[in-house]
């Protein structure tokens, strides 16, 4: 956080500052200095670092800023520490402040000696539209090694890695912030699980139990209950809840609480996919979620659940003896949820709809009678649709979508507002010991006759087995048609 604040302030002027310090009428150098390819060898008194940054648009200031960042990174690598679950807050802050200090020294005056670190040279290489800036830094060895020892010592303070987050958690609990407290307790437990300090197991258990107590105080209260929307149209409204500390509405609001929303999405072919999206409570402790236009007709559930996943992941690799305690916490977190009813309605059944499909045999010729149409109409009639059978011969299998819609509009536009059309064919046919296996495939579409807009598209297959060729084929076409009819009844807006 420290480095972010400092760099946010400095970055706005970093390019300009470096540019002023380093580009006062420099002579054009024809050949790159040797240190660009290889830093000077370290001496007993000095350690050298090279940073490089480029900009494809030829912006020197941007490239210089990137080179400064690169130089800071090289110094940090020399320090040789790594932030882990055991790293103390003081150590993290110290390292970030140290990197910010190096950044300041680079950007304030690239050639002037400042304390123990300086930028001694710069090389700018331009080619076409791209510019690359190289910075050579020199650090007093004694001072650098002193900083290295100081920072490494802080990173070795494992004790504080447990005690620090636990102490913060206690403070947050006493101030009425159980969500943030739970996060700190989980961090402390993760550090204890990975630590070799005395009583690590007892401290792990203590922090897990404190995390449970914190989660138990978190309550999700529903503001909305049921949301009704029209199929395939934008939803007017949102599911919302309030998160508080305590059992009821009088409890203090908890802002900044992460929640995960899950809901089912019906895809083409009737496949179901569970989608998840994150939401967060506002200053009033309220979180809201507007679902996408429903792709189904009927009732579904939308669930909002307390989301501590990213923190719980730090406990995934704990030793086996800790697993039961972790699972207990997970169960408690997963119990902090609310289910909402999402009802999608359709006005499709009130719209006069014509149905025409063509069944073709293995040779690709129309069979004369469409069993698939009968199946579709049976399902739509059962669902209460106003179905109009098409009694004229329209060669759907020979026409494109626009031609089919135009023909139906011309012949039935005064009776129907929509048309369901498609082609069904035998894709497999097998005979074995007097039994026949037929596989029928089909693609069905629904369109608005006035605009020509395709409202529904689906492709499916169906197998049928029996001892009579005609009955097996008829059953396969009709069954697949009924399946499409059910899908149309559930999916047409």
C-alpha positions in Angstrom: 0.0 0.0 0.0 2.9 2.4 0.8 4.5 1.9 -2.5 1.2 2.3 -4.3 0.5 5.7 -2.6 4.0 7.0 -3.3 4.2 5.8 -6.8 0.7 7.1 -7.6 2.0 10.6 -6.6 5.4 10.3 -8.3 4.4 8.6 -11.5 2.4 11.6 -12.7 5.6 13.6 -13.0 8.2 10.9 -13.2 8.6 11.1 -17.0 9.0 14.8 -16.9 11.5 14.8 -14.0 13.7 12.2 -15.5 13.6 13.9 -18.8 14.7 17.2 -17.3 17.5 15.6 -15.4 18.9 13.5 -18.2 18.3 15.2 -21.5 19.9 18.7 -21.3 21.2 18.7 -24.9 23.0 15.3 -24.8 25.3 14.6 -27.6 24.0 12.0 -30.1 25.8 8.8 -29.3 26.3 6.6 -32.4 27.2 3.4 -30.6 25.7 2.0 -27.4 28.0 1.9 -24.4 29.2 -1.4 -23.2 27.2 -1.4 -20.0 23.9 -1.6 -22.1 24.8 -5.2 -22.9 26.6 -6.0 -19.7 26.7 -4.1 -16.5 30.1 -3.1 -15.2 31.7 -5.6 -12.9 31.0 -4.9 -9.2 33.8 -3.5 -7.2 34.6 -3.8 -3.5 32.9 -0.4 -3.1 30.2 -0.4 -5.7 27.4 -2.6 -7.1 26.0 -1.8 -10.6 22.5 -2.3 -11.9 20.9 -1.8 -15.4 17.3 -1.0 -16.0 15.6 -0.9 -19.4 12.2 0.3 -20.7 10.7 0.7 -24.1 7.7 2.4 -25.7 6.4 1.3 -29.1 5.0 4.8 -29.8 8.3 6.5 -29.4 7.4 8.3 -26.1 10.8 8.8 -24.3 9.2 9.8 -21.0 7.1 6.6 -20.9 10.2 4.5 -21.7 12.2 6.3 -19.0 9.5 5.6 -16.4 9.6 1.9 -17.4 13.4 1.9 -17.2 13.2 3.4 -13.7 10.8 0.6 -12.7 13.1 -1.9 -14.1 16.0 -0.5 -12.1 14.0 -0.6 -8.9 13.2 -4.3 -9.7 16.9 -5.1 -10.2 17.8 -3.6 -6.8 14.9 -5.5 -5.2 16.2 -8.8 -6.7 19.6 -8.2 -5.1 17.9 -7.8 -1.7 16.5 -11.3 -2.3 13.4 -11.5 -0.2 10.0 -12.9 -1.1 6.6 -12.1 0.4 4.8 -15.2 1.7 2.0 -16.0 4.2 4.5 -15.7 7.0 5.8 -12.2 6.0 5.0 -9.6 8.7 3.1 -6.5 7.9 6.1 -4.4 9.0 8.4 -6.4 6.6 6.0 -5.8 3.7 5.7 -2.1 4.4 9.4 -1.8 4.8 10.2 -3.4 1.5 7.6 -1.3 -0.3 8.9 1.9 1.3 12.5 0.9 0.4 11.5 0.4 -3.3 9.6 3.7 -3.3 12.7 5.5 -1.9 14.9 4.0 -4.7 12.2 5.1 -7.2 12.4 8.7 -5.9 16.2 8.8 -6.1 16.0 7.7 -9.8 13.3 10.1 -10.8 14.4 13.2 -8.8 17.9 13.4 -10.3 19.3 10.8 -12.5 22.9 12.1 -12.5 23.3 13.7 -9.1 24.7 11.7 -6.2 21.9 11.2 -3.6 22.9 9.3 -0.4 24.3 5.9 -1.4 22.6 5.4 -4.7 22.9 7.2 -8.0 22.1 6.9 -11.7 25.4 7.4 -13.5 24.5 7.1 -17.2 21.6 6.8 -19.7 21.4 5.6 -23.2 18.5 6.2 -25.6 18.1 3.9 -28.6 15.5 4.8 -31.3 14.5 2.6 -34.2 11.5 3.4 -36.4 8.7 4.4 -34.0 10.1 2.5 -31.0 12.3 4.0 -28.3 14.3 2.1 -25.6 15.8 3.8 -22.6 18.6 2.2 -20.5 19.6 3.5 -17.1 22.9 2.6 -15.3 22.7 2.7 -11.5 25.5 2.5 -8.9 24.9 1.6 -5.3 27.5 1.8 -2.5 28.2 -1.8 -1.6 28.4 -1.3 2.2 25.1 0.7 2.3 23.4 -1.8 0.0 24.5 -4.8 2.1 23.3 -3.0 5.3 19.8 -2.5 3.8 19.8 -6.2 2.6 20.6 -7.4 6.1 18.0 -5.1 7.7 15.2 -6.1 5.3 16.0 -9.8 5.4 15.9 -9.7 9.2 12.4 -8.3 9.1 11.3 -11.0 6.7 12.5 -13.7 9.1 10.2 -12.5 11.9 7.7 -15.5 11.7 6.3 -14.8 15.1 4.7 -11.5 14.0 3.3 -13.1 10.9 0.8 -14.9 13.2 0.5 -12.4 16.0 0.0 -9.3 13.8 -3.0 -10.5 11.8 -4.6 -12.0 14.9 -4.1 -8.7 16.8 -5.7 -6.8 13.9 -8.6 -9.3 13.9 -9.2 -8.8 17.5 -9.3 -5.0 17.0 -11.7 -5.4 14.0 -14.0 -7.6 16.0 -14.2 -5.2 18.9 -15.0 -2.4 16.4 -17.9 -4.3 14.9 -16.2 -5.5 11.6 -16.5 -9.3 11.7 -16.0 -9.7 7.9 -12.6 -8.0 7.9 -11.8 -9.7 11.2 -12.5 -13.1 9.7 -10.0 -12.3 6.9 -7.3 -11.4 9.4 -7.9 -14.6 11.4 -7.7 -16.7 8.3 -4.4 -15.0 7.4 -3.1 -15.7 10.9 -4.2 -19.4 10.7 -2.5 -19.8 7.4 0.8 -18.4 8.8 0.6 -20.7 11.8 0.0 -23.7 9.6 3.2 -22.9 7.7 5.2 -21.9 10.7 7.7 -23.7 13.0 7.2 -21.3 15.9 6.3 -22.7 19.4 2.6 -23.7 19.8 1.9 -23.3 16.1 -0.9 -25.9 16.2 -2.6 -24.2 19.2 -2.4 -20.8 17.5 -3.8 -22.3 14.3 -6.8 -23.7 16.1 -7.3 -20.5 18.1 -7.4 -18.4 14.9 -9.7 -20.8 13.1 -12.1 -20.7 16.0 -11.9 -16.9 16.0 -12.6 -16.9 12.3 -15.7 -19.0 12.9 -17.0 -16.6 15.6 -16.5 -13.7 13.2 -18.4 -15.5 10.3 -21.2 -16.4 12.6 -21.9 -12.7 13.3 -22.3 -12.0 9.6 -26.0 -12.0 8.5 -27.4 -11.8 5.0 -30.9 -10.2 4.9 -32.9 -10.3 1.6 -34.3 -7.0 0.4 -36.0 -8.6 -2.7 -37.6 -12.0 -2.9 -38.9 -12.9 -6.3 -38.1 -11.2 -9.6 -40.3 -11.7 -12.6 -39.0 -11.0 -16.1 -39.9 -11.7 -19.7 -37.9 -14.3 -21.5 -35.0 -13.0 -23.6 -35.7 -9.4 -22.7 -33.5 -7.2 -20.4 -34.5 -7.5 -16.8 -36.1 -4.5 -15.1 -35.0 -4.8 -11.5 -32.3 -6.5 -9.4 -31.8 -9.0 -6.6 -30.5 -7.2 -3.5 -29.6 -8.0 0.0 -28.1 -6.3 3.1 -25.2 -7.6 5.1 -25.1 -6.7 8.8 -23.2 -7.6 11.9 -25.7 -9.4 14.2 -28.9 -11.3 13.8 -31.3 -8.7 12.4 -32.0 -5.5 10.5 -30.9 -3.3 13.4 -27.3 -4.7 13.1 -24.6 -2.4 11.8 -24.1 -2.5 8.1 -21.0 -4.2 6.7 -19.6 -2.4 3.7 -17.0 -4.0 1.4 -18.2 -7.5 1.9 -17.5 -9.8 -1.1 -20.3 -12.0 -2.3 -20.6 -14.5 -5.1 -23.8 -14.7 -7.3 -24.6 -18.0 -9.0 -27.3 -18.7 -11.4 -28.2 -21.2 -14.2 -28.0 -20.3 -17.8 -29.9 -22.4 -20.4 -27.8 -22.8 -23.6 -28.6 -24.0 -27.1 -29.6 -27.7 -27.1 -31.0 -27.4 -23.5 -27.5 -27.5 -22.0 -27.3 -26.0 -18.5 -24.3 -23.9 -17.4 -23.8 -22.5 -14.0 -22.5 -18.9 -14.1 -21.0 -17.0 -11.2 -20.4 -13.2 -10.8 -18.8 -11.3 -7.9 -20.6 -8.4 -6.2 -19.7 -6.3 -3.2 -21.7 -4.4 -0.5 -21.8 -0.6 -0.6 -21.5 1.8 2.3 -25.0 0.8 3.4 -24.1 -2.9 3.4 -26.3 -3.4 0.3 -25.3 -5.6 -2.7 -27.4 -5.8 -5.8 -27.3 -8.0 -8.9 -29.2 -7.6 -12.2 -29.3 -10.9 -14.0 -29.0 -11.1 -17.8 -32.0 -11.6 -20.0 -33.4 -15.0 -19.1 -32.9 -17.7 -21.7 -35.6 -19.9 -20.2 -39.3 -19.9 -19.4 -40.2 -20.9 -15.9 -38.6 -20.6 -12.4 -35.0 -20.7 -11.5 -32.9 -19.8 -8.4 -30.3 -17.1 -8.0 -28.0 -17.5 -5.0 -25.8 -15.0 -3.2 -23.2 -16.4 -0.9 -20.5 -15.0 1.3 -17.3 -15.0 -0.7 -14.1 -15.8 1.2 -12.6 -18.0 -1.5 -9.4 -16.2 -2.1 -8.6 -16.2 1.6 -9.7 -19.8 2.2 -7.4 -20.9 -0.6 -4.4 -20.1 1.7 -5.6 -23.0 3.9 -5.8 -25.6 1.1 -2.4 -27.0 1.7 -2.5 -27.2 5.5 -1.3 -30.5 7.2 -3.8 -33.3 7.4 -4.4 -32.8 11.1 -5.8 -29.3 10.4 -8.2 -30.4 7.6 -11.2 -31.0 9.8 -11.0 -27.6 11.4 -10.7 -26.0 8.0 -13.7 -27.9 6.7 -15.7 -26.7 9.6 -14.9 -23.1 8.7 -15.7 -23.7 5.1 -19.1 -25.2 6.0 -19.9 -22.2 8.1 -18.9 -19.8 5.3 -21.0 -21.7 2.7 -24.0 -21.5 5.0 -24.0 -17.7 4.7 -26.2 -17.5 1.6 -29.6 -16.4 0.3 -31.7 -17.9 -2.5 -33.9 -15.8 -4.7 -36.7 -16.9 -7.0 -36.2 -15.8 -10.6 -39.4 -16.3 -12.7 -39.2 -15.9 -16.5 -42.5 -15.6 -18.4 -43.2 -15.6 -22.1 -46.0 -14.2 -24.1 -45.1 -16.7 -26.9 -48.1 -19.0 -26.3 -50.5 -16.1 -27.1 -48.8 -15.4 -30.5 -50.3 -17.3 -33.5 -47.5 -19.6 -34.7 -47.3 -21.6 -37.9 -45.3 -24.8 -38.0 -43.7 -26.4 -41.0 -41.0 -29.0 -41.1 -39.8 -31.4 -43.8 -38.7 -35.0 -43.1 -36.4 -36.5 -45.7 -35.4 -40.1 -46.2 -31.9 -41.6 -46.5 -31.8 -40.5 -50.2 -32.6 -36.9 -49.3 -36.1 -36.9 -50.6 -39.2 -35.6 -48.7 -41.1 -38.4 -47.0 -44.5 -36.8 -47.9 -45.8 -36.6 -44.3 -43.9 -34.7 -41.6 -43.9 -36.7 -38.3 -41.6 -34.1 -36.9 -44.2 -31.4 -37.4 -46.8 -33.5 -35.6 -44.4 -33.9 -32.7 -43.7 -30.2 -32.5 -47.4 -29.3 -32.6 -48.3 -31.9 -30.0 -45.8 -30.3 -27.5 -46.8 -26.7 -28.3 -50.5 -27.5 -28.1 -49.9 -29.2 -24.7 -48.2 -26.0 -23.5 -51.2 -23.9 -24.6 -49.7 -22.3 -27.8 -51.9 -21.0 -30.6 -50.5 -23.4 -33.3 -51.4 -23.1 -37.0 -50.4 -26.1 -39.2 -49.3 -25.2 -42.7 -51.3 -27.1 -45.3 -49.4 -26.0 -48.4 -46.2 -27.6 -49.8 -43.3 -25.3 -49.0 -39.9 -27.0 -49.8 -38.1 -25.9 -46.6 -35.2 -28.2 -47.4 -34.5 -26.3 -50.6 -34.9 -22.7 -49.3 -32.8 -20.4 -47.2 -34.3 -18.8 -44.0 -35.3 -15.6 -45.7 -37.1 -17.5 -48.5 -39.0 -19.7 -46.1 -40.1 -16.7 -44.0 -41.2 -14.8 -47.2 -43.2 -17.8 -48.5 -45.0 -18.3 -45.1 -45.7 -14.6 -44.8 -47.2 -14.5 -48.2 -49.5 -17.5 -47.7 -50.2 -17.3 -43.9 -49.4 -13.7 -42.9 -53.0 -13.0 -42.2 -53.2 -16.0 -39.7 -49.8 -16.2 -38.1 -47.3 -13.8 -36.6 -44.5 -16.4 -36.2 -43.2 -19.5 -38.0 -41.4 -22.5 -36.7 -39.6 -24.3 -39.5 -36.9 -26.9 -40.0 -35.5 -30.0 -41.8 -35.2 -33.5 -40.3 -33.2 -36.3 -41.8 -32.1 -39.9 -41.2 -28.4 -39.7 -40.3 -27.9 -43.3 -39.4 -29.7 -46.6 -40.2 -28.7 -50.0 -39.0 -30.2 -53.5 -39.1 -29.1 -56.4 -36.9 -30.9 -59.7 -36.5 -34.3 -58.2 -37.3 -33.9 -55.1 -35.2 -33.6 -51.6 -36.7 -31.7 -48.7 -35.2 -32.5 -45.2 -36.6 -30.8 -42.0 -35.8 -32.7 -38.8 -36.8 -31.1 -35.3 -36.8 -32.9 -32.0 -37.2 -32.4 -28.2 -37.0 -35.4 -26.1 -36.0 -35.7 -22.3 -36.1 -38.5 -19.9 -35.1 -38.9 -16.4 -36.7 -41.0 -13.3 -36.5 -42.9 -13.0 -39.8 -43.1 -9.2 -39.7 -39.4 -8.5 -39.2 -37.7 -11.8 -40.3 -35.8 -11.9 -37.0 -34.7 -15.4 -36.0 -35.9 -15.9 -32.4 -34.8 -19.5 -31.8 -32.3 -21.9 -33.3 -31.5 -25.4 -32.1 -30.0 -28.7 -33.5 -30.6 -32.1 -32.0 -30.5 -35.9 -32.6 -32.7 -38.8 -31.5 -32.3 -42.6 -31.8 -35.1 -45.1 -32.0 -35.0 -48.9 -32.0 -37.6 -51.5 -33.0 -38.6 -54.4 -35.2 -40.5 -52.6 -37.9 -38.8 -50.2 -40.2 -41.7 -47.8 -40.8 -42.7 -47.6 -37.1 -39.1 -47.1 -36.0 -38.6 -44.2 -38.5 -41.9 -42.6 -37.6 -41.3 -42.8 -33.9 -37.8 -41.3 -34.3 -39.1 -38.3 -36.3 -42.1 -37.7 -34.0 -40.1 -38.1 -30.8 -37.4 -35.6 -32.0 -40.2 -33.2 -33.0 -41.8 -33.4 -29.5 -38.4 -32.7 -28.0 -38.0 -29.6 -30.1 -41.6 -28.5 -29.3 -40.7 -28.7 -25.5 -37.6 -26.6 -26.1 -39.6 -24.1 -28.1 -42.2 -23.8 -25.4 -39.5 -23.2 -22.8 -37.3 -20.9 -24.8 -39.4 -18.7 -27.1 -39.7 -15.1 -25.9 
